[in-house]
């Protein structure tokens, strides 16, 4: 399994990174990009991050099993999982289980002072 890289980058930055990698013949690992730090932090709340951690390398899990694993209410986990499925960070299998097809997540989060 691969590692999913989550980062903050604009569409232009993403496009440049992909084109440059293609020109160098470098394969790109799986990735997910947020457009801003605020969007990332609003989306990946502590509870949603716990869901990602619980799903890493676990194979498909039902919502109840996932809720037990993260120590939360089934309805709350379902709502958070729906949000993560809706934006494409996790998958839902044909039988309704939740799945993150990666063995880990690498989060790139940095910023610098404005020039």
HUQUIGI-V895611 format. One record per backbone hydrogen bond with DSSP energy under -0.5 kcal/mol. CO is the residue of the C=O (numbers start at 1). NH is the residue of the N-H. E is the energy in kcal/mol with one decimal. If there is no record, write none. Layout:
BEGIN
co->CO nh->NH e->E
co->CO nh->NH e->E
END
This chain:
BEGIN
co->2 nh->103 e->-2.1
co->2 nh->104 e->-0.8
co->4 nh->6 e->-0.6
co->4 nh->106 e->-3.3
co->5 nh->32 e->-2.5
co->6 nh->108 e->-3.3
co->7 nh->9 e->-0.5
co->7 nh->34 e->-2.7
co->10 nh->14 e->-2.6
co->11 nh->15 e->-2.8
co->12 nh->16 e->-2.5
co->13 nh->17 e->-2.5
co->14 nh->18 e->-2.5
co->15 nh->19 e->-2.6
co->16 nh->20 e->-2.6
co->17 nh->21 e->-2.0
co->18 nh->22 e->-2.4
co->19 nh->23 e->-2.5
co->20 nh->24 e->-1.6
co->21 nh->25 e->-0.6
co->21 nh->26 e->-2.8
co->22 nh->25 e->-0.8
co->25 nh->27 e->-0.5
co->30 nh->5 e->-2.3
co->32 nh->7 e->-2.3
co->34 nh->9 e->-2.5
co->36 nh->40 e->-2.1
co->37 nh->41 e->-2.7
co->38 nh->42 e->-2.6
co->39 nh->43 e->-1.9
co->40 nh->44 e->-3.4
co->43 nh->45 e->-1.7
co->45 nh->49 e->-2.7
co->46 nh->50 e->-1.9
co->47 nh->51 e->-1.4
co->48 nh->52 e->-2.1
co->49 nh->53 e->-2.5
co->50 nh->54 e->-2.4
co->51 nh->55 e->-1.9
co->52 nh->56 e->-1.4
co->55 nh->58 e->-1.7
co->55 nh->59 e->-0.6
co->55 nh->100 e->-0.5
co->61 nh->98 e->-3.6
co->62 nh->66 e->-2.6
co->63 nh->67 e->-2.9
co->64 nh->68 e->-2.3
co->65 nh->69 e->-2.1
co->66 nh->70 e->-1.9
co->67 nh->71 e->-0.9
co->67 nh->72 e->-2.2
co->73 nh->77 e->-2.3
co->74 nh->78 e->-2.7
co->75 nh->79 e->-2.4
co->76 nh->80 e->-2.4
co->77 nh->81 e->-2.9
co->78 nh->82 e->-2.5
co->79 nh->83 e->-1.7
co->80 nh->84 e->-2.0
co->81 nh->85 e->-2.8
co->82 nh->86 e->-2.7
co->83 nh->87 e->-1.4
co->84 nh->89 e->-2.2
co->84 nh->90 e->-1.2
co->85 nh->88 e->-1.1
co->91 nh->99 e->-2.7
co->93 nh->96 e->-2.0
co->97 nh->93 e->-3.0
co->98 nh->61 e->-2.7
co->99 nh->91 e->-3.4
co->99 nh->101 e->-0.5
co->100 nh->57 e->-0.7
co->100 nh->102 e->-1.7
co->101 nh->2 e->-0.5
co->102 nh->57 e->-1.9
co->104 nh->4 e->-2.6
co->105 nh->107 e->-0.5
co->106 nh->6 e->-3.0
co->106 nh->108 e->-0.6
co->107 nh->109 e->-0.7
END
